[in-house]
């Protein structure tokens, strides 16, 4: 399975505000571009107010031009595994200028997020080892069609769902372990006629599935 390492990574720390909607939709209080060490994805609520932390990742996918059958993002957990709730999700983002060429901005913290485009399903467990986000069909299409694949990892239950759960919901990521995008290309198989029969009507040739055939008697 081919692998692409993350090209740029950053974390945005939101403002603390008593109002859920204000805390969720404001620009970040601070951002760390090119972050190393450990940091969080978080929805936090306390007597001081509510706060969101989000992670932003950019991958250079210009080398991928074929159709993908599957892909996932691997993220290593930090030194402690936070107890439930710790649900997160990957969504589409335009952070880093959309092409990875610009440092993470405080405005990216909310304005870059596309909540309508989930790039993964909800991840409901978290470990101190590898954590895998399985990517959606929308993500597979964007990886194929675009040279840049930019995502945000955000809290699911409060942030993505736009619901004030009142919980402290937190995961820790170890950014010193390289975050990767692993993908599988769809098999294309043999696409020509065989003895006058169209490819759409051929399942096998001499018992070999067409997806596993590159040539027939040396002819491609």
C-alpha positions as CSV (number, residue, x, y, z in Angstrom):
1,X,0.0,0.0,0.0
2,X,1.6,3.3,-1.1
3,X,2.2,5.9,1.6
4,X,2.4,9.7,1.5
5,X,3.8,11.6,4.5
6,X,2.1,14.7,5.8
7,X,3.5,17.8,4.2
8,X,2.4,20.3,6.8
9,X,0.8,20.1,10.2
10,X,-0.6,22.6,12.7
11,X,-2.8,23.1,15.6
12,X,-5.3,25.9,16.3
13,X,-6.3,26.8,19.9
14,X,-9.7,28.6,20.1
15,X,-10.8,31.4,22.3
16,X,-12.5,30.6,25.6
17,X,-16.0,32.0,25.7
18,X,-19.1,31.3,27.8
19,X,-21.2,31.0,24.6
20,X,-20.8,27.7,22.7
21,X,-21.5,29.2,19.2
22,X,-19.0,32.0,19.8
23,X,-16.3,29.7,21.0
24,X,-16.9,27.3,18.1
25,X,-17.0,29.9,15.3
26,X,-14.3,32.4,16.2
27,X,-10.8,32.6,14.8
28,X,-8.2,30.9,16.9
29,X,-6.6,32.7,19.9
30,X,-3.3,31.1,18.7
31,X,-1.9,28.7,16.1
32,X,1.2,26.6,15.9
33,X,2.3,25.9,12.4
34,X,4.7,23.0,11.9
35,X,3.9,21.6,15.3
36,X,6.1,19.0,17.0
37,X,5.7,17.1,20.3
38,X,2.3,16.4,21.7
39,X,-0.9,18.4,21.4
40,X,-4.7,17.9,21.6
41,X,-7.9,17.8,19.6
42,X,-10.3,19.1,22.1
43,X,-13.7,20.4,23.1
44,X,-13.4,21.8,26.6
45,X,-16.1,23.3,28.9
46,X,-15.5,24.5,32.4
47,X,-16.4,27.4,34.7
48,X,-14.3,29.6,32.5
49,X,-16.2,28.8,29.4
50,X,-15.9,26.7,26.3
51,X,-12.9,26.1,24.0
52,X,-12.0,24.2,20.8
53,X,-8.6,22.9,19.6
54,X,-8.3,21.5,16.1
55,X,-5.6,19.8,14.1
56,X,-4.9,20.7,10.4
57,X,-2.9,18.5,8.0
58,X,-1.8,19.0,4.3
59,X,-0.8,16.2,2.0
60,X,0.7,16.6,-1.5
61,X,-1.3,14.2,-3.6
62,X,-0.1,15.4,-7.0
63,X,1.4,12.0,-7.7
64,X,-1.9,10.2,-7.5
65,X,-4.0,10.2,-10.7
66,X,-5.7,6.8,-10.6
67,X,-8.9,5.9,-9.0
68,X,-8.6,4.8,-5.3
69,X,-10.4,1.9,-3.8
70,X,-9.4,2.7,-0.2
71,X,-7.4,5.1,1.9
72,X,-6.7,6.0,5.5
73,X,-4.8,8.5,7.6
74,X,-2.6,7.1,10.4
75,X,-2.1,9.2,13.5
76,X,-0.1,8.2,16.6
77,X,-1.6,8.9,20.0
78,X,0.2,10.8,22.7
79,X,1.7,9.6,26.0
80,X,-1.7,9.2,27.6
81,X,-4.9,7.7,26.3
82,X,-7.8,10.0,27.4
83,X,-11.0,8.3,28.6
84,X,-14.2,8.4,26.7
85,X,-15.7,10.6,25.4
86,X,-12.9,11.2,22.9
87,X,-14.7,11.0,19.6
88,X,-13.1,12.7,16.5
89,X,-13.7,13.0,12.8
90,X,-11.7,14.1,9.7
91,X,-13.4,16.8,7.6
92,X,-12.4,18.9,4.5
93,X,-10.4,22.1,5.0
94,X,-8.8,24.9,3.0
95,X,-6.2,25.7,5.7
96,X,-2.5,26.5,4.7
97,X,-3.8,28.5,1.7
98,X,-5.3,25.3,0.4
99,X,-2.0,24.2,-1.2
100,X,0.2,23.8,1.8
101,X,2.2,26.8,0.9
102,X,1.0,29.2,3.6
103,X,1.5,29.0,7.3
104,X,-1.5,28.1,9.4
105,X,-3.5,31.3,10.1
106,X,-5.8,32.1,13.1
107,X,-8.6,32.5,10.6
108,X,-8.1,28.9,9.4
109,X,-9.4,27.7,12.7
110,X,-13.0,28.0,11.7
111,X,-13.3,29.7,8.2
112,X,-11.4,26.9,6.5
113,X,-13.6,24.1,7.7
114,X,-16.2,22.4,5.5
115,X,-18.5,20.7,7.9
116,X,-20.6,19.4,5.1
117,X,-17.8,17.2,3.7
118,X,-16.8,14.5,6.1
119,X,-13.6,12.8,5.0
120,X,-13.9,10.0,7.5
121,X,-16.4,8.2,9.7
122,X,-16.5,9.0,13.4
123,X,-13.5,7.5,15.3
124,X,-14.9,6.5,18.7
125,X,-11.7,5.1,20.4
126,X,-8.2,6.4,20.9
127,X,-5.0,4.7,21.8
128,X,-1.4,5.7,22.6
129,X,-0.3,3.8,19.5
130,X,-1.6,4.0,15.9
131,X,-5.1,5.4,15.3
132,X,-6.6,4.9,11.8
133,X,-9.1,7.2,10.1
134,X,-10.8,5.3,7.3
135,X,-11.5,7.8,4.5
136,X,-14.9,8.3,2.7
137,X,-15.7,8.2,-1.0
138,X,-15.6,12.0,-1.0
139,X,-12.0,11.9,0.3
140,X,-11.0,9.3,-2.3
141,X,-12.3,11.4,-5.1
142,X,-10.6,14.6,-3.9
143,X,-7.3,12.7,-3.5
144,X,-7.5,11.6,-7.1
145,X,-8.7,14.8,-8.6
146,X,-6.7,17.4,-6.6
147,X,-3.0,18.0,-6.1
148,X,-3.6,19.0,-2.5
149,X,-5.5,17.2,0.2
150,X,-6.1,19.3,3.3
151,X,-8.0,18.1,6.3
152,X,-8.9,19.0,9.8
153,X,-9.3,16.6,12.7
154,X,-11.9,17.9,15.0
155,X,-14.1,16.8,17.9
156,X,-17.1,14.9,16.7
157,X,-19.8,15.1,19.3
158,X,-19.7,18.8,20.0
159,X,-17.8,20.5,17.2
160,X,-18.9,18.5,14.1
161,X,-22.4,17.9,15.5
162,X,-22.7,21.6,16.5
163,X,-24.1,20.5,19.9
164,X,-23.0,21.7,23.3
165,X,-22.5,18.4,25.1
166,X,-21.0,20.0,28.2
167,X,-18.3,17.3,28.2
168,X,-14.5,17.6,28.3
169,X,-13.7,15.6,25.1
170,X,-10.0,15.3,24.3
171,X,-7.4,13.2,22.5
172,X,-3.6,13.7,22.4
173,X,-1.5,13.4,19.2
174,X,2.2,12.7,19.1
175,X,3.4,14.9,16.2
176,X,6.9,13.5,16.4
177,X,5.6,10.3,14.8
178,X,5.0,11.0,11.1
179,X,1.3,11.2,10.2
180,X,0.7,9.3,6.9
181,X,-1.9,8.9,4.2
182,X,-2.0,5.3,3.0
183,X,-4.0,4.4,-0.1
184,X,-4.9,1.6,-2.5
185,X,-5.4,2.1,-6.2
186,X,-8.4,0.3,-7.8
187,X,-7.6,-2.5,-10.2
188,X,-8.2,-1.6,-13.8
189,X,-7.8,-5.0,-15.4
190,X,-7.8,-5.9,-19.0
191,X,-9.9,-3.4,-21.0
192,X,-10.0,-4.8,-24.6
193,X,-12.2,-7.2,-26.5
194,X,-11.3,-10.9,-26.4
195,X,-12.3,-12.9,-29.5
196,X,-14.9,-10.2,-30.3
197,X,-16.4,-10.1,-26.8
198,X,-16.6,-6.7,-25.2
199,X,-14.8,-6.2,-21.8
200,X,-18.1,-5.5,-20.0
201,X,-19.2,-9.0,-20.7
202,X,-15.9,-10.7,-19.7
203,X,-15.4,-11.9,-16.1
204,X,-12.4,-14.2,-16.7
205,X,-10.1,-15.3,-19.4
206,X,-9.0,-18.9,-19.1
207,X,-10.2,-18.7,-15.5
208,X,-8.2,-15.6,-14.6
209,X,-10.2,-12.6,-13.4
210,X,-10.0,-9.6,-15.7
211,X,-8.8,-7.4,-12.9
212,X,-5.6,-9.5,-12.7
213,X,-4.9,-9.5,-16.5
214,X,-2.6,-7.0,-18.1
215,X,-2.0,-8.8,-21.4
216,X,-3.5,-11.7,-23.4
217,X,-0.9,-13.8,-25.3
218,X,1.5,-10.9,-24.8
219,X,-0.8,-8.3,-26.3
220,X,-2.0,-5.4,-24.0
